[in-house]
Amino acid sequence: MTLATTKLDDYVALYQDVLRFRLSDFRSGRLYFLGCNVRHHSLALAASGSASTHHFFLDLASLDDVGRSYDIARNAGCEIEAELGRHGNDRAVSFYVKNPSGYSTECGWGAIEVDDATWVTHEFTRGDLWGHQRNREEAARVAQNSAGAVPRASVEVAAVPQ
């Protein structure tokens, strides 16, 4: 799940310091990926001018399930907010579809698992390895909510000392 918030520092402190989520990765001090199990992240927190749910992730069983879900959503006339793509940080292959509540459902598969004993937190300066092309309305909403953030195109990684 990705939550947008006007109180990013407070949310990060709650999940890291109180609930003991680990910081997997972050981007530009405006987007934090936090985990509480072997998944790369269970929660992402994003700085925004308003509080909202951006999307939640459905972890499908196979790449074929992602493809079939994509076909079903398109054939049903659902609004695809981001086409098929692969994230740079968790490596999940996914797409985003607008749900009836007006935010996104991300359907994906293949996210990496994290071993807390060896994982090194990274700063990502760009988000996607490929794909996730957005429709104009979603691209404008993302740009407005993440003013000052780095565009999602390819991934560059720098290790962060612990």
LUMMAR-963618 format. One line per field, with one value per residue (C-alpha): residue number from 1; residue in three letters; y, x, z. Coordinates in steps of 0.001 Angstrom, whole numbers. Layout:
N
resi (NUM | ...)
resn (ala | ...)
Y (Y | ...)
X (X | ...)
Z (Z | ...)
This chain:
162
resi (1 | 2 | 3 | 4 | 5 | 6 | 7 | 8 | 9 | 10 | 11 | 12 | 13 | 14 | 15 | 16 | 17 | 18 | 19 | 20 | 21 | 22 | 23 | 24 | 25 | 26 | 27 | 28 | 29 | 30 | 31 | 32 | 33 | 34 | 35 | 36 | 37 | 38 | 39 | 40 | 41 | 42 | 43 | 44 | 45 | 46 | 47 | 48 | 49 | 50 | 51 | 52 | 53 | 54 | 55 | 56 | 57 | 58 | 59 | 60 | 61 | 62 | 63 | 64 | 65 | 66 | 67 | 68 | 69 | 70 | 71 | 72 | 73 | 74 | 75 | 76 | 77 | 78 | 79 | 80 | 81 | 82 | 83 | 84 | 85 | 86 | 87 | 88 | 89 | 90 | 91 | 92 | 93 | 94 | 95 | 96 | 97 | 98 | 99 | 100 | 101 | 102 | 103 | 104 | 105 | 106 | 107 | 108 | 109 | 110 | 111 | 112 | 113 | 114 | 115 | 116 | 117 | 118 | 119 | 120 | 121 | 122 | 123 | 124 | 125 | 126 | 127 | 128 | 129 | 130 | 131 | 132 | 133 | 134 | 135 | 136 | 137 | 138 | 139 | 140 | 141 | 142 | 143 | 144 | 145 | 146 | 147 | 148 | 149 | 150 | 151 | 152 | 153 | 154 | 155 | 156 | 157 | 158 | 159 | 160 | 161 | 162)
resn (met | thr | leu | ala | thr | thr | lys | leu | asp | asp | tyr | val | ala | leu | tyr | gln | asp | val | leu | arg | phe | arg | leu | ser | asp | phe | arg | ser | gly | arg | leu | tyr | phe | leu | gly | cys | asn | val | arg | his | his | ser | leu | ala | leu | ala | ala | ser | gly | ser | ala | ser | thr | his | his | phe | phe | leu | asp | leu | ala | ser | leu | asp | asp | val | gly | arg | ser | tyr | asp | ile | ala | arg | asn | ala | gly | cys | glu | ile | glu | ala | glu | leu | gly | arg | his | gly | asn | asp | arg | ala | val | ser | phe | tyr | val | lys | asn | pro | ser | gly | tyr | ser | thr | glu | cys | gly | trp | gly | ala | ile | glu | val | asp | asp | ala | thr | trp | val | thr | his | glu | phe | thr | arg | gly | asp | leu | trp | gly | his | gln | arg | asn | arg | glu | glu | ala | ala | arg | val | ala | gln | asn | ser | ala | gly | ala | val | pro | arg | ala | ser | val | glu | val | ala | ala | val | pro | gln)
Y (0 | 3509 | 6325 | 9967 | 12317 | 15899 | 14526 | 12299 | 12566 | 11651 | 8612 | 7395 | 7738 | 5804 | 2878 | 2698 | 3712 | 2492 | -395 | -1452 | -1656 | -1750 | 850 | -1030 | 1882 | 5522 | 8128 | 11752 | 11945 | 12074 | 8383 | 5641 | 1871 | 15 | -3709 | -5900 | -9333 | -10843 | -8743 | -5844 | -3489 | -3753 | -6 | 3015 | 6522 | 9499 | 13236 | 14996 | 18184 | 16129 | 12877 | 9940 | 6300 | 6180 | 2432 | -1017 | -4031 | -7420 | -10028 | -12489 | -16082 | -15873 | -13613 | -15247 | -14162 | -10563 | -10840 | -12443 | -9797 | -7063 | -8546 | -8927 | -5327 | -3893 | -6040 | -4950 | -1297 | -526 | 2533 | 1391 | 4055 | 2582 | -29 | -3138 | -2348 | -3425 | -1448 | -818 | -1320 | -4426 | -5770 | -6522 | -6687 | -4994 | -2670 | -216 | -104 | 2502 | 913 | 2072 | 4143 | 6283 | 5221 | 2507 | -1217 | -2509 | -6101 | -7621 | -10528 | -11255 | -8837 | -9677 | -10883 | -9200 | -10904 | -8462 | -9834 | -8820 | -6132 | -2695 | 251 | 2077 | 5497 | 5297 | 8355 | 6897 | 4348 | 1938 | -318 | -284 | 361 | 1731 | 4333 | 6458 | 8044 | 11851 | 12365 | 10026 | 11466 | 14974 | 13788 | 12075 | 15151 | 17427 | 15180 | 14657 | 18125 | 18132 | 14347 | 12694 | 11291 | 7557 | 6307 | 4096 | 3174 | 4426 | 3070 | 4378 | 2400 | 4204 | 3595 | 2009)
X (0 | 1181 | -133 | 319 | 615 | 1297 | 2970 | 5658 | 8146 | 5432 | 4355 | 7925 | 8591 | 5405 | 6161 | 9923 | 10309 | 7038 | 5916 | 9512 | 9145 | 12515 | 13459 | 14018 | 14621 | 13775 | 13695 | 14751 | 13562 | 9986 | 9130 | 9940 | 9533 | 9033 | 8775 | 7575 | 8177 | 10263 | 8559 | 10663 | 8040 | 4593 | 4060 | 5259 | 4865 | 4934 | 5129 | 2138 | 124 | -2871 | -3497 | -4791 | -4418 | -2491 | -2721 | -2583 | -757 | -2261 | 515 | -492 | 759 | 2515 | 3528 | 786 | -1744 | -547 | -1001 | -4436 | -5540 | -4313 | -6287 | -9420 | -9227 | -8674 | -11417 | -13834 | -13161 | -11443 | -9217 | -5595 | -3632 | -203 | 589 | 2684 | 6114 | 8835 | 9803 | 13484 | 13531 | 11405 | 11585 | 7843 | 6181 | 2800 | 141 | -2207 | -5982 | -8340 | -10692 | -14263 | -12986 | -10973 | -7462 | -5287 | -5000 | -1575 | -1634 | 1835 | 4191 | 7874 | 8900 | 12211 | 12405 | 14613 | 16977 | 17278 | 20738 | 22232 | 19965 | 21491 | 19093 | 19311 | 18343 | 16616 | 16813 | 14511 | 11745 | 11000 | 13269 | 10726 | 7053 | 4375 | 3412 | 652 | -2434 | -2371 | -4670 | -2681 | 627 | -612 | -1825 | 1494 | 3427 | 1297 | 1617 | 5347 | 6537 | 10298 | 10639 | 12759 | 10886 | 10134 | 12158 | 15146 | 16777 | 19982 | 20995 | 23352 | 24028 | 23245 | 25567 | 23773)
Z (0 | -733 | 1436 | 512 | 3482 | 4481 | 7646 | 6159 | 9046 | 11581 | 9556 | 9042 | 12783 | 13646 | 11356 | 11975 | 15618 | 17136 | 14909 | 14039 | 10250 | 8474 | 5873 | 2605 | 260 | -219 | -2952 | -2541 | 1061 | -245 | -653 | 1864 | 1384 | 4683 | 5388 | 8238 | 6669 | 3841 | 1178 | -57 | 1322 | 2835 | 2939 | 1024 | 2424 | 75 | 722 | -772 | -563 | 617 | 2480 | 429 | -427 | -3696 | -4277 | -2775 | -4199 | -5019 | -5033 | -7748 | -8016 | -11395 | -14253 | -16312 | -13651 | -14087 | -17854 | -17539 | -15004 | -17335 | -20240 | -18097 | -16844 | -20342 | -21898 | -19161 | -20005 | -16698 | -16586 | -16729 | -14856 | -15601 | -18234 | -17562 | -16134 | -13706 | -10622 | -10020 | -6280 | -5639 | -9239 | -9319 | -12732 | -12457 | -13811 | -12100 | -12573 | -11102 | -8565 | -7751 | -4786 | -7210 | -6297 | -7854 | -7426 | -8466 | -9706 | -9699 | -9235 | -8756 | -6023 | -4377 | -801 | 1779 | 4200 | 7105 | 7962 | 4606 | 3143 | 2505 | 2303 | -1027 | -2303 | -5661 | -7859 | -10518 | -10238 | -13064 | -15090 | -17925 | -18630 | -16311 | -18907 | -17395 | -18834 | -18918 | -15931 | -13671 | -14862 | -13970 | -10535 | -9806 | -10938 | -8751 | -5674 | -6082 | -7093 | -6815 | -6962 | -9646 | -12697 | -12891 | -15839 | -15159 | -11885 | -10353 | -6969 | -4302 | -1131 | 2110 | 5060 | 8021)
